[in-house]
Amino acid sequence: MKQDIANKLGIHLPSPEQRLTLHALQSQSVVVKRDDLLHPVISGNKWRKLAPQLAQILAHGTLGILSFGGGHSNHLHALAYCCHKLGLPFTAFVRGDYRANPTPTLFDLAQWQADIRYVTKVEYRQRENANYLDEIQRAYPGYQIIPEGGSTEMALSGVAQIKCELPQEYDVVMAPVASGATLAGLIQAFADTPTRVLGVAVLKGEAYLTEQVSRFLPATARTAEWSINHDYHFGGYAKSPADLQKFCHAWTEAHRVPVEPVYSGKLFYALNDLLAQGYFAADSRILVLHTGGLQGARSI
Ligand SMILES: *Cc1c(COP(=O)(O)O)cnc(C)c1O
């Protein structure tokens, strides 16, 4: 079923791996898992997270899907496209009112017949509140509500699929962290292996992010060794100071791996800086997960 949906949407599996040549490398090796190339429209890790959920939704004959996100959301963008192609009605609750100034993301949503509801920032804060969700469910009977970012426990198994595609072992796997579901999926996938999972926080909040990731991991589940680095958020979510933007341009040029400042730019900046600092042990084999997200940066 999952395979059928992937075929129907034109998802290219497995995503390619690309070895990087970096000045900062000594005996280590770096390979990028190019999930940004999974699909020309659907953002990489959003596909990984949505795949198991879409399979279940289609099997259950759900009437439509409703979800939440910001005006540049890679999740809303990916989900709106999937729903459009799969013939499922889709409602997007968007944080803030963009009617006067729609983003490229919201423009695409409208093209794909998404029903866009602009909600105030105050209302948006209730997006995980049980009473609020009951109220929405009553207003949208038969709809499946998917949380912001597509981040559910079910999403973890979709992310874990990445490990099955790898032809070799790695000592470290790196990925950006926002809601933490992607990192949690990797932590589960690499349980019982010597691979260490290293997250790079793209937003401020040390205790918050660690708790977010733990929240997705069932207490009984086995986990890989993992940690989150908090030194590369550049001031917070979607903050992109000039030096980060400069890095993104230079990186894209030098390695032919396009990066944007919200997620992948911070991840590769961290990789480069940690290598230069001698953080990684000699001979470390490092895998860096490019989660995609280039659409979200179109207006930056
Ligand atoms: C949403 C997103 C992330 C963050 O993933 P989480 O599972 O929320 O931690 C990383 N990269 C890109 C490109 C994203 O769109």
py3Dmol code that shows the C-alpha trace and the ligand (Angstrom):
import py3Dmol

protein = """\
ATOM      1  CA  MET A   1       0.000   0.000   0.000  1.00  0.00           C
ATOM      2  CA  LYS A   2       2.739   2.405   1.042  1.00  0.00           C
ATOM      3  CA  GLN A   3       4.680   1.462  -2.076  1.00  0.00           C
ATOM      4  CA  ASP A   4       1.594   2.102  -4.249  1.00  0.00           C
ATOM      5  CA  ILE A   5       1.236   5.611  -2.873  1.00  0.00           C
ATOM      6  CA  ALA A   6       4.938   6.340  -3.330  1.00  0.00           C
ATOM      7  CA  ASN A   7       4.699   5.161  -6.949  1.00  0.00           C
ATOM      8  CA  LYS A   8       1.550   7.141  -7.567  1.00  0.00           C
ATOM      9  CA  LEU A   9       3.205  10.318  -6.292  1.00  0.00           C
ATOM     10  CA  GLY A  10       6.474   9.658  -8.125  1.00  0.00           C
ATOM     11  CA  ILE A  11       8.703   9.344  -5.047  1.00  0.00           C
ATOM     12  CA  HIS A  12      12.232   8.265  -6.048  1.00  0.00           C
ATOM     13  CA  LEU A  13      13.337   5.577  -3.615  1.00  0.00           C
ATOM     14  CA  PRO A  14      15.939   5.035  -2.339  1.00  0.00           C
ATOM     15  CA  SER A  15      17.239   8.605  -2.148  1.00  0.00           C
ATOM     16  CA  PRO A  16      20.820   8.945  -3.454  1.00  0.00           C
ATOM     17  CA  GLU A  17      23.946   9.175  -1.325  1.00  0.00           C
ATOM     18  CA  GLN A  18      26.647  11.696  -2.162  1.00  0.00           C
ATOM     19  CA  ARG A  19      30.155  11.746  -0.769  1.00  0.00           C
ATOM     20  CA  LEU A  20      31.556  15.156   0.128  1.00  0.00           C
ATOM     21  CA  THR A  21      35.092  16.438  -0.266  1.00  0.00           C
ATOM     22  CA  LEU A  22      35.728  18.990   2.476  1.00  0.00           C
ATOM     23  CA  HIS A  23      38.830  20.942   3.514  1.00  0.00           C
ATOM     24  CA  ALA A  24      38.073  20.198   7.140  1.00  0.00           C
ATOM     25  CA  LEU A  25      38.169  16.423   6.614  1.00  0.00           C
ATOM     26  CA  GLN A  26      41.197  14.509   7.821  1.00  0.00           C
ATOM     27  CA  SER A  27      40.627  10.783   8.126  1.00  0.00           C
ATOM     28  CA  GLN A  28      36.842  11.065   8.432  1.00  0.00           C
ATOM     29  CA  SER A  29      34.383  10.579   5.608  1.00  0.00           C
ATOM     30  CA  VAL A  30      31.096  12.391   5.012  1.00  0.00           C
ATOM     31  CA  VAL A  31      28.184  11.117   2.967  1.00  0.00           C
ATOM     32  CA  VAL A  32      24.970  13.081   2.423  1.00  0.00           C
ATOM     33  CA  LYS A  33      21.718  11.154   2.203  1.00  0.00           C
ATOM     34  CA  ARG A  34      19.906  13.306  -0.345  1.00  0.00           C
ATOM     35  CA  ASP A  35      16.302  13.108   0.802  1.00  0.00           C
ATOM     36  CA  ASP A  36      15.940  16.518  -0.836  1.00  0.00           C
ATOM     37  CA  LEU A  37      15.930  14.542  -4.096  1.00  0.00           C
ATOM     38  CA  LEU A  38      13.100  12.188  -3.118  1.00  0.00           C
ATOM     39  CA  HIS A  39      10.657  14.291  -5.082  1.00  0.00           C
ATOM     40  CA  PRO A  40      10.713  17.602  -6.990  1.00  0.00           C
ATOM     41  CA  VAL A  41       7.882  19.047  -4.855  1.00  0.00           C
ATOM     42  CA  ILE A  42       7.445  16.981  -1.681  1.00  0.00           C
ATOM     43  CA  SER A  43       9.984  17.947   0.985  1.00  0.00           C
ATOM     44  CA  GLY A  44      12.195  15.012   2.035  1.00  0.00           C
ATOM     45  CA  ASN A  45      11.567  14.345   5.688  1.00  0.00           C
ATOM     46  CA  LYS A  46       7.946  15.387   5.357  1.00  0.00           C
ATOM     47  CA  TRP A  47       7.457  12.485   2.943  1.00  0.00           C
ATOM     48  CA  ARG A  48       9.205  10.105   5.324  1.00  0.00           C
ATOM     49  CA  LYS A  49       6.911  11.191   8.156  1.00  0.00           C
ATOM     50  CA  LEU A  50       3.697  11.238   6.126  1.00  0.00           C
ATOM     51  CA  ALA A  51       4.148   7.957   4.227  1.00  0.00           C
ATOM     52  CA  PRO A  52       2.853   5.606   6.948  1.00  0.00           C
ATOM     53  CA  GLN A  53       0.058   8.021   7.873  1.00  0.00           C
ATOM     54  CA  LEU A  54      -1.163   8.426   4.294  1.00  0.00           C
ATOM     55  CA  ALA A  55      -1.160   4.648   3.814  1.00  0.00           C
ATOM     56  CA  GLN A  56      -3.401   4.251   6.847  1.00  0.00           C
ATOM     57  CA  ILE A  57      -5.677   7.125   5.870  1.00  0.00           C
ATOM     58  CA  LEU A  58      -6.242   5.772   2.364  1.00  0.00           C
ATOM     59  CA  ALA A  59      -6.892   2.270   3.712  1.00  0.00           C
ATOM     60  CA  HIS A  60      -9.559   3.660   6.074  1.00  0.00           C
ATOM     61  CA  GLY A  61     -11.502   5.693   3.545  1.00  0.00           C
ATOM     62  CA  THR A  62     -11.016   8.975   5.405  1.00  0.00           C
ATOM     63  CA  LEU A  63     -13.069  11.883   3.985  1.00  0.00           C
ATOM     64  CA  GLY A  64     -10.307  14.434   4.167  1.00  0.00           C
ATOM     65  CA  ILE A  65      -7.213  15.617   5.997  1.00  0.00           C
ATOM     66  CA  LEU A  66      -6.691  18.660   8.196  1.00  0.00           C
ATOM     67  CA  SER A  67      -3.381  19.914   9.492  1.00  0.00           C
ATOM     68  CA  PHE A  68      -1.472  22.869  10.919  1.00  0.00           C
ATOM     69  CA  GLY A  69       1.538  24.975   9.959  1.00  0.00           C
ATOM     70  CA  GLY A  70       3.101  28.360   9.340  1.00  0.00           C
ATOM     71  CA  GLY A  71       3.028  30.361   6.138  1.00  0.00           C
ATOM     72  CA  HIS A  72       6.227  28.737   4.830  1.00  0.00           C
ATOM     73  CA  SER A  73       5.525  25.247   6.169  1.00  0.00           C
ATOM     74  CA  ASN A  74       7.227  22.401   4.308  1.00  0.00           C
ATOM     75  CA  HIS A  75       4.752  20.056   5.949  1.00  0.00           C
ATOM     76  CA  LEU A  76       1.611  21.845   4.703  1.00  0.00           C
ATOM     77  CA  HIS A  77       3.222  22.152   1.292  1.00  0.00           C
ATOM     78  CA  ALA A  78       4.042  18.434   1.055  1.00  0.00           C
ATOM     79  CA  LEU A  79       0.695  17.342   2.443  1.00  0.00           C
ATOM     80  CA  ALA A  80      -1.335  19.669   0.207  1.00  0.00           C
ATOM     81  CA  TYR A  81       0.463  18.297  -2.839  1.00  0.00           C
ATOM     82  CA  CYS A  82      -0.070  14.671  -1.766  1.00  0.00           C
ATOM     83  CA  CYS A  83      -3.772  15.278  -1.086  1.00  0.00           C
ATOM     84  CA  HIS A  84      -4.200  17.009  -4.423  1.00  0.00           C
ATOM     85  CA  LYS A  85      -2.598  14.097  -6.288  1.00  0.00           C
ATOM     86  CA  LEU A  86      -4.464  11.479  -4.257  1.00  0.00           C
ATOM     87  CA  GLY A  87      -7.834  13.219  -4.597  1.00  0.00           C
ATOM     88  CA  LEU A  88      -8.260  13.876  -0.866  1.00  0.00           C
ATOM     89  CA  PRO A  89      -9.809  17.127   0.384  1.00  0.00           C
ATOM     90  CA  PHE A  90      -7.313  19.048   2.498  1.00  0.00           C
ATOM     91  CA  THR A  91      -7.795  21.841   5.015  1.00  0.00           C
ATOM     92  CA  ALA A  92      -4.790  23.812   6.273  1.00  0.00           C
ATOM     93  CA  PHE A  93      -4.927  25.809   9.516  1.00  0.00           C
ATOM     94  CA  VAL A  94      -2.289  28.472   8.955  1.00  0.00           C
ATOM     95  CA  ARG A  95      -0.731  30.501  11.760  1.00  0.00           C
ATOM     96  CA  GLY A  96      -1.398  34.193  11.068  1.00  0.00           C
ATOM     97  CA  ASP A  97      -3.273  36.010   8.340  1.00  0.00           C
ATOM     98  CA  TYR A  98      -1.437  36.077   5.006  1.00  0.00           C
ATOM     99  CA  ARG A  99      -4.391  37.165   2.841  1.00  0.00           C
ATOM    100  CA  ALA A 100      -2.755  40.471   1.970  1.00  0.00           C
ATOM    101  CA  ASN A 101       0.635  38.899   1.394  1.00  0.00           C
ATOM    102  CA  PRO A 102       0.507  35.193   0.497  1.00  0.00           C
ATOM    103  CA  THR A 103       3.818  33.340   0.553  1.00  0.00           C
ATOM    104  CA  PRO A 104       4.949  31.142  -2.369  1.00  0.00           C
ATOM    105  CA  THR A 105       4.041  28.172  -0.149  1.00  0.00           C
ATOM    106  CA  LEU A 106       0.459  29.366   0.326  1.00  0.00           C
ATOM    107  CA  PHE A 107       0.187  30.224  -3.337  1.00  0.00           C
ATOM    108  CA  ASP A 108       1.008  26.578  -4.141  1.00  0.00           C
ATOM    109  CA  LEU A 109      -1.519  25.357  -1.568  1.00  0.00           C
ATOM    110  CA  ALA A 110      -4.238  27.415  -3.236  1.00  0.00           C
ATOM    111  CA  GLN A 111      -3.256  26.017  -6.640  1.00  0.00           C
ATOM    112  CA  TRP A 112      -3.662  22.519  -5.227  1.00  0.00           C
ATOM    113  CA  GLN A 113      -7.196  23.325  -4.036  1.00  0.00           C
ATOM    114  CA  ALA A 114      -6.324  23.332  -0.344  1.00  0.00           C
ATOM    115  CA  ASP A 115      -8.938  24.935   1.889  1.00  0.00           C
ATOM    116  CA  ILE A 116      -6.825  27.509   3.754  1.00  0.00           C
ATOM    117  CA  ARG A 117      -8.017  28.746   7.160  1.00  0.00           C
ATOM    118  CA  TYR A 118      -6.039  31.593   8.652  1.00  0.00           C
ATOM    119  CA  VAL A 119      -6.072  31.440  12.431  1.00  0.00           C
ATOM    120  CA  THR A 120      -4.744  33.970  14.900  1.00  0.00           C
ATOM    121  CA  LYS A 121      -1.473  33.242  16.674  1.00  0.00           C
ATOM    122  CA  VAL A 122      -3.420  32.901  19.905  1.00  0.00           C
ATOM    123  CA  GLU A 123      -5.772  30.291  18.466  1.00  0.00           C
ATOM    124  CA  TYR A 124      -2.853  28.499  16.794  1.00  0.00           C
ATOM    125  CA  ARG A 125      -1.256  27.946  20.181  1.00  0.00           C
ATOM    126  CA  GLN A 126      -4.110  25.577  21.014  1.00  0.00           C
ATOM    127  CA  ARG A 127      -3.202  23.198  18.185  1.00  0.00           C
ATOM    128  CA  GLU A 128      -2.393  20.344  20.566  1.00  0.00           C
ATOM    129  CA  ASN A 129      -5.130  21.068  23.092  1.00  0.00           C
ATOM    130  CA  ALA A 130      -7.551  18.104  23.317  1.00  0.00           C
ATOM    131  CA  ASN A 131     -10.721  20.221  23.670  1.00  0.00           C
ATOM    132  CA  TYR A 132      -9.747  22.415  20.760  1.00  0.00           C
ATOM    133  CA  LEU A 133      -9.060  19.352  18.602  1.00  0.00           C
ATOM    134  CA  ASP A 134     -12.438  17.829  19.590  1.00  0.00           C
ATOM    135  CA  GLU A 135     -14.120  21.020  18.486  1.00  0.00           C
ATOM    136  CA  ILE A 136     -12.340  20.910  15.125  1.00  0.00           C
ATOM    137  CA  GLN A 137     -13.154  17.231  14.712  1.00  0.00           C
ATOM    138  CA  ARG A 138     -16.856  18.026  15.194  1.00  0.00           C
ATOM    139  CA  ALA A 139     -16.632  20.737  12.551  1.00  0.00           C
ATOM    140  CA  TYR A 140     -14.844  18.345  10.151  1.00  0.00           C
ATOM    141  CA  PRO A 141     -16.486  14.941  10.636  1.00  0.00           C
ATOM    142  CA  GLY A 142     -14.683  12.045   8.951  1.00  0.00           C
ATOM    143  CA  TYR A 143     -11.488  14.042   8.612  1.00  0.00           C
ATOM    144  CA  GLN A 144      -8.147  12.853   9.887  1.00  0.00           C
ATOM    145  CA  ILE A 145      -6.333  15.557  11.861  1.00  0.00           C
ATOM    146  CA  ILE A 146      -2.551  15.405  11.466  1.00  0.00           C
ATOM    147  CA  PRO A 147      -0.452  17.454  13.913  1.00  0.00           C
ATOM    148  CA  GLU A 148       1.956  20.202  12.863  1.00  0.00           C
ATOM    149  CA  GLY A 149       4.992  18.873  11.001  1.00  0.00           C
ATOM    150  CA  GLY A 150       3.306  15.489  10.504  1.00  0.00           C
ATOM    151  CA  SER A 151       5.058  14.613  13.735  1.00  0.00           C
ATOM    152  CA  THR A 152       3.332  11.605  15.266  1.00  0.00           C
ATOM    153  CA  GLU A 153       4.582   8.352  16.707  1.00  0.00           C
ATOM    154  CA  MET A 154       3.606   6.682  13.446  1.00  0.00           C
ATOM    155  CA  ALA A 155       5.907   9.063  11.577  1.00  0.00           C
ATOM    156  CA  LEU A 156       8.917   7.434  13.249  1.00  0.00           C
ATOM    157  CA  SER A 157       8.553   4.213  11.262  1.00  0.00           C
ATOM    158  CA  GLY A 158       8.573   6.214   8.027  1.00  0.00           C
ATOM    159  CA  VAL A 159      11.824   7.914   9.051  1.00  0.00           C
ATOM    160  CA  ALA A 160      13.306   4.558  10.109  1.00  0.00           C
ATOM    161  CA  GLN A 161      12.963   3.429   6.487  1.00  0.00           C
ATOM    162  CA  ILE A 162      16.083   5.530   5.794  1.00  0.00           C
ATOM    163  CA  LYS A 163      18.265   3.029   7.620  1.00  0.00           C
ATOM    164  CA  CYS A 164      17.029   0.158   5.416  1.00  0.00           C
ATOM    165  CA  GLU A 165      18.309   2.032   2.356  1.00  0.00           C
ATOM    166  CA  LEU A 166      21.898   2.359   3.561  1.00  0.00           C
ATOM    167  CA  PRO A 167      24.433   0.041   1.927  1.00  0.00           C
ATOM    168  CA  GLN A 168      27.074   0.613   4.614  1.00  0.00           C
ATOM    169  CA  GLU A 169      27.397   1.330   8.325  1.00  0.00           C
ATOM    170  CA  TYR A 170      28.056   4.751   9.807  1.00  0.00           C
ATOM    171  CA  ASP A 171      29.520   5.878  13.125  1.00  0.00           C
ATOM    172  CA  VAL A 172      27.474   9.079  13.297  1.00  0.00           C
ATOM    173  CA  VAL A 173      24.195  10.109  11.682  1.00  0.00           C
ATOM    174  CA  MET A 174      23.337  13.820  11.732  1.00  0.00           C
ATOM    175  CA  ALA A 175      19.958  15.499  11.179  1.00  0.00           C
ATOM    176  CA  PRO A 176      18.299  18.846  11.959  1.00  0.00           C
ATOM    177  CA  VAL A 177      15.834  19.020  14.872  1.00  0.00           C
ATOM    178  CA  ALA A 178      12.632  21.081  15.098  1.00  0.00           C
ATOM    179  CA  SER A 179       9.701  19.013  16.394  1.00  0.00           C
ATOM    180  CA  GLY A 180      12.109  16.153  17.019  1.00  0.00           C
ATOM    181  CA  ALA A 181      10.119  13.410  15.256  1.00  0.00           C
ATOM    182  CA  THR A 182      12.738  12.916  12.551  1.00  0.00           C
ATOM    183  CA  LEU A 183      15.515  12.567  15.115  1.00  0.00           C
ATOM    184  CA  ALA A 184      13.352  10.206  17.189  1.00  0.00           C
ATOM    185  CA  GLY A 185      12.792   8.047  14.096  1.00  0.00           C
ATOM    186  CA  LEU A 186      16.536   7.804  13.544  1.00  0.00           C
ATOM    187  CA  ILE A 187      17.167   7.077  17.217  1.00  0.00           C
ATOM    188  CA  GLN A 188      14.757   4.160  17.012  1.00  0.00           C
ATOM    189  CA  ALA A 189      16.076   2.948  13.670  1.00  0.00           C
ATOM    190  CA  PHE A 190      19.680   2.788  14.915  1.00  0.00           C
ATOM    191  CA  ALA A 191      18.857   1.115  18.230  1.00  0.00           C
ATOM    192  CA  ASP A 192      21.126  -1.870  18.907  1.00  0.00           C
ATOM    193  CA  THR A 193      23.778  -0.532  16.509  1.00  0.00           C
ATOM    194  CA  PRO A 194      26.997   1.321  17.369  1.00  0.00           C
ATOM    195  CA  THR A 195      25.774   4.313  15.315  1.00  0.00           C
ATOM    196  CA  ARG A 196      25.421   7.544  17.290  1.00  0.00           C
ATOM    197  CA  VAL A 197      22.606   9.919  16.335  1.00  0.00           C
ATOM    198  CA  LEU A 198      23.486  13.619  16.521  1.00  0.00           C
ATOM    199  CA  GLY A 199      20.772  16.260  16.150  1.00  0.00           C
ATOM    200  CA  VAL A 200      21.423  19.904  15.302  1.00  0.00           C
ATOM    201  CA  ALA A 201      18.843  22.201  16.917  1.00  0.00           C
ATOM    202  CA  VAL A 202      17.404  24.736  14.455  1.00  0.00           C
ATOM    203  CA  LEU A 203      15.603  26.598  17.216  1.00  0.00           C
ATOM    204  CA  LYS A 204      16.365  27.816  20.727  1.00  0.00           C
ATOM    205  CA  GLY A 205      15.388  25.651  23.682  1.00  0.00           C
ATOM    206  CA  GLU A 206      17.696  22.978  25.053  1.00  0.00           C
ATOM    207  CA  ALA A 207      15.425  21.298  27.607  1.00  0.00           C
ATOM    208  CA  TYR A 208      12.426  21.727  25.334  1.00  0.00           C
ATOM    209  CA  LEU A 209      13.950  19.924  22.360  1.00  0.00           C
ATOM    210  CA  THR A 210      15.330  17.034  24.396  1.00  0.00           C
ATOM    211  CA  GLU A 211      11.904  16.570  25.932  1.00  0.00           C
ATOM    212  CA  GLN A 212      10.223  16.788  22.511  1.00  0.00           C
ATOM    213  CA  VAL A 213      12.401  14.004  21.146  1.00  0.00           C
ATOM    214  CA  SER A 214      11.918  11.835  24.239  1.00  0.00           C
ATOM    215  CA  ARG A 215       8.163  12.347  24.020  1.00  0.00           C
ATOM    216  CA  PHE A 216       8.093  10.511  20.688  1.00  0.00           C
ATOM    217  CA  LEU A 217      10.122   7.580  21.976  1.00  0.00           C
ATOM    218  CA  PRO A 218       8.012   4.965  23.740  1.00  0.00           C
ATOM    219  CA  ALA A 219       9.458   4.321  27.206  1.00  0.00           C
ATOM    220  CA  THR A 220       9.960   0.660  26.342  1.00  0.00           C
ATOM    221  CA  ALA A 221      11.657   1.228  23.001  1.00  0.00           C
ATOM    222  CA  ARG A 222      15.355   0.563  22.548  1.00  0.00           C
ATOM    223  CA  THR A 223      17.310   3.574  21.382  1.00  0.00           C
ATOM    224  CA  ALA A 224      20.618   4.436  19.814  1.00  0.00           C
ATOM    225  CA  GLU A 225      23.016   6.685  21.694  1.00  0.00           C
ATOM    226  CA  TRP A 226      21.875  10.230  20.897  1.00  0.00           C
ATOM    227  CA  SER A 227      22.387  13.905  21.668  1.00  0.00           C
ATOM    228  CA  ILE A 228      21.417  17.332  20.351  1.00  0.00           C
ATOM    229  CA  ASN A 229      23.887  20.117  19.654  1.00  0.00           C
ATOM    230  CA  HIS A 230      22.446  23.563  20.474  1.00  0.00           C
ATOM    231  CA  ASP A 231      25.236  25.785  19.159  1.00  0.00           C
ATOM    232  CA  TYR A 232      23.956  26.401  15.635  1.00  0.00           C
ATOM    233  CA  HIS A 233      20.399  27.760  15.876  1.00  0.00           C
ATOM    234  CA  PHE A 234      21.639  31.254  14.887  1.00  0.00           C
ATOM    235  CA  GLY A 235      19.228  33.012  17.241  1.00  0.00           C
ATOM    236  CA  GLY A 236      16.129  30.866  16.745  1.00  0.00           C
ATOM    237  CA  TYR A 237      13.747  29.253  14.308  1.00  0.00           C
ATOM    238  CA  ALA A 238      13.943  30.695  10.763  1.00  0.00           C
ATOM    239  CA  LYS A 239      16.502  33.305  11.908  1.00  0.00           C
ATOM    240  CA  SER A 240      18.988  33.672   9.108  1.00  0.00           C
ATOM    241  CA  PRO A 241      21.742  36.195   9.782  1.00  0.00           C
ATOM    242  CA  ALA A 242      23.963  37.309   6.894  1.00  0.00           C
ATOM    243  CA  ASP A 243      26.819  34.923   7.724  1.00  0.00           C
ATOM    244  CA  LEU A 244      24.469  31.934   7.572  1.00  0.00           C
ATOM    245  CA  GLN A 245      23.038  33.103   4.255  1.00  0.00           C
ATOM    246  CA  LYS A 246      26.537  33.565   2.925  1.00  0.00           C
ATOM    247  CA  PHE A 247      27.432  30.061   4.050  1.00  0.00           C
ATOM    248  CA  CYS A 248      24.360  28.642   2.279  1.00  0.00           C
ATOM    249  CA  HIS A 249      25.286  30.273  -1.015  1.00  0.00           C
ATOM    250  CA  ALA A 250      28.910  29.175  -0.803  1.00  0.00           C
ATOM    251  CA  TRP A 251      27.971  25.617   0.200  1.00  0.00           C
ATOM    252  CA  THR A 252      25.439  25.276  -2.602  1.00  0.00           C
ATOM    253  CA  GLU A 253      28.053  26.457  -5.101  1.00  0.00           C
ATOM    254  CA  ALA A 254      30.951  24.397  -3.798  1.00  0.00           C
ATOM    255  CA  HIS A 255      29.250  21.037  -3.282  1.00  0.00           C
ATOM    256  CA  ARG A 256      26.224  21.130  -5.541  1.00  0.00           C
ATOM    257  CA  VAL A 257      24.134  20.359  -2.501  1.00  0.00           C
ATOM    258  CA  PRO A 258      21.550  23.130  -2.307  1.00  0.00           C
ATOM    259  CA  VAL A 259      20.934  24.289   1.269  1.00  0.00           C
ATOM    260  CA  GLU A 260      18.589  26.867   2.801  1.00  0.00           C
ATOM    261  CA  PRO A 261      19.015  28.758   6.077  1.00  0.00           C
ATOM    262  CA  VAL A 262      16.129  27.271   8.098  1.00  0.00           C
ATOM    263  CA  TYR A 263      17.174  23.601   8.353  1.00  0.00           C
ATOM    264  CA  SER A 264      19.894  22.232   6.065  1.00  0.00           C
ATOM    265  CA  GLY A 265      22.034  25.391   6.207  1.00  0.00           C
ATOM    266  CA  LYS A 266      22.308  25.124   9.992  1.00  0.00           C
ATOM    267  CA  LEU A 267      22.971  21.393   9.755  1.00  0.00           C
ATOM    268  CA  PHE A 268      25.827  21.694   7.265  1.00  0.00           C
ATOM    269  CA  TYR A 269      27.234  24.731   9.032  1.00  0.00           C
ATOM    270  CA  ALA A 270      27.377  22.614  12.190  1.00  0.00           C
ATOM    271  CA  LEU A 271      28.992  19.722  10.336  1.00  0.00           C
ATOM    272  CA  ASN A 272      31.657  21.952   8.868  1.00  0.00           C
ATOM    273  CA  ASP A 273      32.365  23.740  12.125  1.00  0.00           C
ATOM    274  CA  LEU A 274      32.472  20.563  14.229  1.00  0.00           C
ATOM    275  CA  LEU A 275      34.884  18.987  11.735  1.00  0.00           C
ATOM    276  CA  ALA A 276      37.134  22.047  11.919  1.00  0.00           C
ATOM    277  CA  GLN A 277      37.051  21.863  15.737  1.00  0.00           C
ATOM    278  CA  GLY A 278      38.179  18.237  15.669  1.00  0.00           C
ATOM    279  CA  TYR A 279      34.923  17.066  17.250  1.00  0.00           C
ATOM    280  CA  PHE A 280      34.724  13.823  15.248  1.00  0.00           C
ATOM    281  CA  ALA A 281      37.079  10.945  16.059  1.00  0.00           C
ATOM    282  CA  ALA A 282      39.641   9.818  13.473  1.00  0.00           C
ATOM    283  CA  ASP A 283      38.195   7.630  10.718  1.00  0.00           C
ATOM    284  CA  SER A 284      34.590   8.485  11.681  1.00  0.00           C
ATOM    285  CA  ARG A 285      32.118   7.634   8.973  1.00  0.00           C
ATOM    286  CA  ILE A 286      29.525  10.404   9.085  1.00  0.00           C
ATOM    287  CA  LEU A 287      26.125  10.357   7.389  1.00  0.00           C
ATOM    288  CA  VAL A 288      24.302  13.681   7.100  1.00  0.00           C
ATOM    289  CA  LEU A 289      20.596  13.590   6.339  1.00  0.00           C
ATOM    290  CA  HIS A 290      19.535  16.337   3.929  1.00  0.00           C
ATOM    291  CA  THR A 291      15.884  16.696   4.877  1.00  0.00           C
ATOM    292  CA  GLY A 292      14.913  18.926   1.910  1.00  0.00           C
ATOM    293  CA  GLY A 293      12.916  22.071   2.620  1.00  0.00           C
ATOM    294  CA  LEU A 294      14.104  24.247  -0.236  1.00  0.00           C
ATOM    295  CA  GLN A 295      10.582  25.392  -1.107  1.00  0.00           C
ATOM    296  CA  GLY A 296      10.196  27.091   2.284  1.00  0.00           C
ATOM    297  CA  ALA A 297      13.112  29.425   1.592  1.00  0.00           C
ATOM    298  CA  ARG A 298      11.782  30.820  -1.685  1.00  0.00           C
ATOM    299  CA  SER A 299      10.875  34.134  -0.120  1.00  0.00           C
ATOM    300  CA  ILE A 300      13.928  34.491   2.149  1.00  0.00           C
TER     301      ILE A 300
END
"""
ligand_1 = """\
15
LIG
C 10.235 19.984 9.260
C 11.649 19.926 8.821
C 12.673 19.504 9.673
C 12.445 19.210 11.125
O 11.971 17.905 11.335
P 11.356 17.527 12.752
O 10.883 16.134 12.564
O 10.208 18.458 12.979
O 12.387 17.684 13.780
C 13.950 19.402 9.160
N 14.214 19.716 7.884
C 13.260 20.126 7.039
C 13.633 20.475 5.652
C 11.942 20.249 7.468
O 11.015 20.682 6.623
"""
view = py3Dmol.view(width=600, height=400)
view.addModel(protein, "pdb")
view.setStyle({"model": 0}, {"cartoon": {"style": "trace"}})
view.addModel(ligand_1, "xyz")
view.setStyle({"model": 1}, {"stick": {}})
view.zoomTo()
view.show()
